[in-house]
């Protein structure tokens, strides 16, 4: 009996100390955790307008909606843009919901960690297009062009 109780307490300790992986970008930053974080319904839409479907004609993604976690959203001005020459704070998470023929197809995301962006793209069914390990070159080539605001270009076009 004592051995069973000891095993139960050990298991409780292990499970209570484990990270909450995949539900909050402030806690975990694996590809799967960030994909899970794209499903968060508490994010704020660009210019606070969830119905705002942007054309995407200025980039490779197509029609999209842009969402920000609270950390990133609080860095924006009243017109919904990051001020010129400003940086998003640590823990910022931006999600671009990309639509194809009116249906959500891809999540393209950026997560600010240790002063750098982690980038990823994944189909809505969970099949990855670009993973963190692929590094920034897949995305940063375009995102670092002139006029970007901390690697974000949306503010220039919309």
Secondary structure, DSSP 4 states (H G I P E B T S, - for coil): -HHHHHHHHHHHHHHHHS--TTS-TTT--SHHHHHHHTT-TTPEEGGG-TT--B--TTSSS-SEEEEE-HHHHTTB-TTSSBPTT--PPTT-EEEEEEEETTEEEEEEEEEEETTEEEEEEEETTS-EEE-GGG-THHHHHHHTSTT-BTTB-HHHH-
